């Protein structure tokens, strides 16, 4: 699908609601309210058709198993509260307490998303400052029904909202345009994928810096267009709580396994490594845009990252970073090694970087040793330079590394240096 999707109407409406927070909230804090409200409204719209059936079942027997309530709702989640946003307006004097009760009526998997965003304190803050009623009223009229706004369009809405609330995003945070994601997916699927056409084919896809899940969703859609009978399993890790919440909500509405989306720093832990109870999950495809120029060591590194990276490095090639450690100021080549470690024998990866993984470090540096290892292992299929000014908040040079394991590489390309 290459059509342009216009979400300006919906995003402008959300932005106008955000402006009602002016005064008690500074603009960089609008997201603390708007992102949870968008997620709640999206869940509410999805559940609207079957809400009464769930209520009837639950009120008849409050010990009804969650599995049955999910069957009634048609999703892997439900809500057993009599409230929705519109109903909250009928008792304005108790709107804060009733809103909290409404949230408690969601199934545990949804409550966890909302709890992770610390939304109850925002309800109290809005109520104290006479903003809650107006915000709830506006959101109650916002159409986010999956029947009118499908998951593809909702992904664009989520991403545009995140982008607008990230005017001061850190230098390493870049939201990948869907056009670039589609290019990456098209390249991944351009050859060596005939087996994906088999009925019931299981295809695993990882994004270890998944953000709101746009790369995973676009890759899944492309594969399903190729083979509607394929079983596409999506895996993701994300360290930003708002992006993680949006990704998890979107995956749940799509019917994906929410347990495969993890709130975890990839540099600290590989959530899909082998454990006592399960083997390591390998991936057919890895697609990601890891942060640019973010330190993994030193005083500016996130807590726990440097220790975790060094411990992983000590494991050699039994771990993720056996080829070496780059300078502590940039973790991109660590993400690159992580991606390679997750690929199965027929695996392929598309990874966005800036110029640092190509050019940084001298001949004896960790960066140089990692690049040498990638070439010697015949992993690099192509390095594509993209035009500048494609990304929202940077005009620096952007590249896409295409990496292929031996099992999927064409014979005439093997051993090419």
N, C-alpha and C positions, 0 to 999 in steps of 0.2 A: 504494500500500500504506500503510494508516494504522494497522495493528495495532501494539500495544505489544510490543516484543521485550525479553524478560527475559534479561539476561546476568550476573545477580548470581552464579550458581553458578560460572561460568567465571572471572569477575573475582575473586571471593573466593578461589578456588583459587590463582590467580596471586599474589594478595596474601599468602596464607599461605606461598607459596614465598619471596616477597620477605623475609618475616620471618626466614627462615633466614640472611639476610645480616647480621643485627644483630650488632654488635661491630666487625668489620672495616669495615663500611659504615655511614655515617649514612643516615637515611631518605631524605634528598634525593638520595642517590647510588644508591639501589636501581635506579633506571631505567637506569643504565649497564649493568646486568646483565639486568634483566627485559625491556627492550624488544628487545635483540638475541636473547635466548632465545625470546621469543614469535615473532619473525620466523623464526628458524631452525626452530622446531618447526612453524610453519605451512607453510613450504616442504617440510619433511620429510614431513608428513602428506599434502600434495598429491602428492608424488612416490612415495609408498609403493607404489601399485598397479603402477607400471611400473619400479620401481627395479632389479629383477633383469634385465629386458630391457635396460636401459641398461648395466648391469654386464657382461652377456654380450657385448654389442656392443663395448664399450670394451676389455674384456680380450682379446677376439679380435683386435682391432687398435687399439692405443693412438693411432693417427693418424686414427681415425675423425673425419670433419668434425663440427663442432658442430651443423650443420643436421640431420644424421642422428640425433644423440643427442637433439636436441629433438623430432624426429619420434617417436622411441621413448618419450620421457618424456610426450609429449602436451602439453607446455608450451614456453614460450620459454626454459626453463632446465632444468638437470639436475644430477645429482651422480654422480660416478664413484668415490667412495670406498666401500670395503666397510663402513664404519662408519655407524651411525646412533646416536641418543642411547642407545637400549637396549643396543646392542652395546658402547658405550664402557664400560658398567658391568662388563663381563667381564674387564677388565684395569685395575683401579683403580690399580695402581702406576704406570701410564703414561697415565693418563686425560687429563692436560693436553696431552701431545704428540699423543696420538691424536685429541683434540678438534680441535686445530689442523690435523691432517692431514685430518680430516673436512671442515672448512670449506674447505680448499684443493681438495677434490673437487668443490665447486660450480662451476657455469659462471661465467665472468667477470662477468656482470651481477649475479649474486647475491653473489659475493665482494666486488664493489665496494660494495654496500650495507653488508655486515658490516664491511669495512675502514674505511668512513667513520665507523663508530661506535666505532672503536678497541677492538674487543672482545678481541683477543688479550691485551692487558695485563690485562683483567679476568679472563680465564681463569687467568693466572699468579697474580693476586692471590687469587682464590678458592682455587686449589690450595695456595698458601702458607699460607692461613689455614683449611685443612681445611673449606672450604665447597663445593668444586666437585662432589664425588661426590654429595652430598645434593641439590644444585640440579639436576644432570643427571638423577638418578633421578626426582625429582618431575616434571620437564618431560617425561621419556620416557613418562610415563603420562597426560599431558594430551592429551585428544582435541581436536585442532584440524583434523580431517579435513574437507575441503570437502564431502564427502558427508553429513556430519552437521551441520556448521556452515557454512552457505552464506556467500557474500561479504557479503551484507547484514548478517547477524548478526555476522560477523567485524569488520565496520566498527564496529559498536557496541562490541564488546569492545576493539578498539584504542583507541577514543575514551575509553572509561571508564577504561582503564588509564592513558592519558595524563593524564586529568583527576585521577585519584587521586594521581598522582605530581607534580601541579602545584598543590599546596595553597598554595604561595607564588608563584604565577605573577605576572609583572609586570602592572602595572595595565592595560596595553593588550592583554593576551592574554586572549581570551574564546573558549571553546569553544561553538560554535553548536549549540543543541539541534536534534535531527533534526526536531522538530515545526516549528520556525521555518524550517529548510531546505525542508521540504515545502511550507510556505506560499509561500515565495519561488518555488519551482519551479512550483507551481500557478498563481501569478500570471503568471509568464513564459509559460506555455503556454495561458493562458486564452483568448487570441484572437490572430488574425493568424498562426496556425500550421497552416493547412489544407495547405500544401505539404509539411509533414512527413510526411504520409500517403502520399506517393509511394513506390513500390517502389524500394529501393536509395538512398533519399535520404541524402545526406551531411550530418550536422549537427555543427558544431564548437562546443565549449563550453570556456571558459577560466575558471579560478580563479587569479588572480595572487597569492593568499595562501592556498594550497590546504591547508595543514595536513596532516592525515592523509587527505584526499581525500573527506571525507564529502559535500561539496556536489556535487562532480563525479559521484560514484557515484549519489547520489539523483536528480540531473538525468538521467543516462543511463538509469536504471531507469524513470523516468516516461516518457521518450520511447520506450523499447523497449516499454513497455506499450501506448502509443498505436499504434506501428508496429513490429512485430517484425522487419521487413525493413529498417529504417533502419540506416545506418552511422554510429554515433555516435563521434566522435573527441574524446578528452579531452585538454586541455592544462593544465598547471599549473606554477607556480613557488612555491618555499618556501625560506625562509632558515634554519629550525630543522632541524638535522641529524636529530634523532630523528623528528620529524613527517615530514620528507622520506623517510626510510628506510621508514617504515610505509606512506606513500602509494605509493611506488614498488613495494614488495613486493605491496601489494594490487592495484595496476594490472597487474602482471605475471601474477598468478594469474587475474585477470579476462580476460587475453588482450589487454589494451590495449597500445599502442605505448609502451614504456618511455622511448623517446627524447623523448617529448612531456612528460615530467615532469622539470623542471629544478631543480637545487639552486643557487638564485641569488636575491639580493636584487632585487626588482622595481624598487626605486628606483634601483639602480645600472645595471641592464641589462634591456631587453626581449628575452627569449630567442627571440621569434617575429617579430622585425622582419626587414626584407628584408636579404639579403646578396648577395654576388656570385653565389652558387650557387643561390639560391632567392628567390622573391618573399615579401613579407610575408604572414604567415598571419593572415587576418581571421577573426572569430568571429561565429557566429549568436547565441550567448548568452554573456554574462559573468555569473558569479555569485560573490560573494565577501564575506568579512567581514574587511576590512583592520584592522590594529591601531589602537586608539584612543589618541590623545594621544601618539603616539610622535614624537620630533623627527627632522626631516630635516636640520637644520642646528644649528650651535653645538657646544659642548663635549660635550653628551650624545648627539649623533648617532653612529650607527655609522660606522666608518671608511670613507671613500670616498663616502659618500652625498651630502654637501653638494656636493662637487665635481661628481659625476655629475648631480645635479639641476640645478645652475646651467648646466652645459654643455648639457643637454637643453633647458633653457628658452631658451637663445640660438638654438636652431634654429627658434623660433617654432612655427607650426602644421605645419611639416614634422616637428617632434618631437612629444612627448607632452604637453608642458605649456605650449602656446601661449597659453592663456587667462590665465595668470598663476601666481604663486607665493603660497601662503598663508604665514602666519607660520611661522617655523622650528620651532615647538614641536609641530606636528601635521601629519602627512602624509596625512590622510584625503582631502583634496581633490586631492592629487596622484594617489592611487589612483583617484579618481573620473575624473580626466582620462585616466589610463592606460586605464581601462575603455572610455571613449568612443572613444579612438584605435584600439582593437582591434576595435570593432564593424564588421561589414560594413553595406551599405546597408539590409539588412533586419534589423539586429541589435537586440537588446534586452538590458538588464542589470538585475540586482537586487543592490543593494549595501547592506550593513548599516553604519550609522554611529551615533555618539552625537550629541548636540545640537550639537557644535562646527561641522560644516559648514553647519548651518542658521543659527546665530546669532553666530558669532565674527566679529570685525573690524568696523571702521567703514565708512562709505560709500565711502571712497577706498582701502580696504585691498585686498590681494590676494584675500582670501576673497570680498569683495563683488564684485570684478571677475569672478571665476570664476563665482559664482552668476549674475551678470548675463548672462554669455556663455551659460551653460547655458539660461537662460530665452529669450534672444534666438534661440538655435539651435533652440528648441522641442524640447529633449531630455527635459524632465522630464514623465513621464507621471503619476506620483503620488509622494507622500511619505507613508508609512504609519507612524504611531506605534504601537509595540508596548507591551503592558503591562509594567510593571516586574517585576523578580525572575524573569524568564524565563531569564536567563543565569547560568551557574554561579558566577562570582566577581565579579559586580557587580550593583547594583540601580539603576543610573542609567538615564535615559531612553534607549531604543533606537529607531532609525528604520530603515526600509527605503526607499531611493530606487529607484524604477522608472524607468529611462531607455529611451527608444525612438528609433531613427533614423527618418528620414522615410519610408523604404520600407515600414515595418511599422505605422506609426501610422495609426489609423482616421481617415477624412476628417473626421468630425464633431469630432475632437479636435485636428486640426492648427491651429496658430496660436493656441491657447488659452493665455492668460497667467494 
